[in-house]
Amino acid sequence: MVEASDAGSMPGQRKRRRQQREETQQADARFAPDAGRWEVLFETQDESEWRAHIHHLRTTDKQIDWTAARMDTFCGRLVQPTTYRLSLFVPTPLPDPGPDFANN
């Protein structure tokens, strides 16, 4: 079955679109609200401080899963300045099966 958006597309484009849809669906499931929460690691209104902190974390902290990081820029207006925020996704811990589970 050919989708309307795939008609007349370049060779390999249908496969790329399908892969992109699958990756999006996987990310949606991984970062779903019931799968965990976003925890703010760092927030500032100084862009140079923001860039320096991100660079420092990338070079020194090897435990951060950068595929589970979110970097937000909240654009300021006349009343509020622009804010830069780094958040990490913290998955909800799996429930402990209890001591009876280990004995079976």
Buried (B, 14 or more C-beta within 10 A) or exposed (E): EEEEEEEEEEEEEBEEBEEEEEEEEEEEEEBEEEEBEBEEBBBBEEEEEBEEBBEEBEEEEEEBEEEBBEEEEEEEEEEEEBBBBBBBBEEEEEEEEEEEEEEE
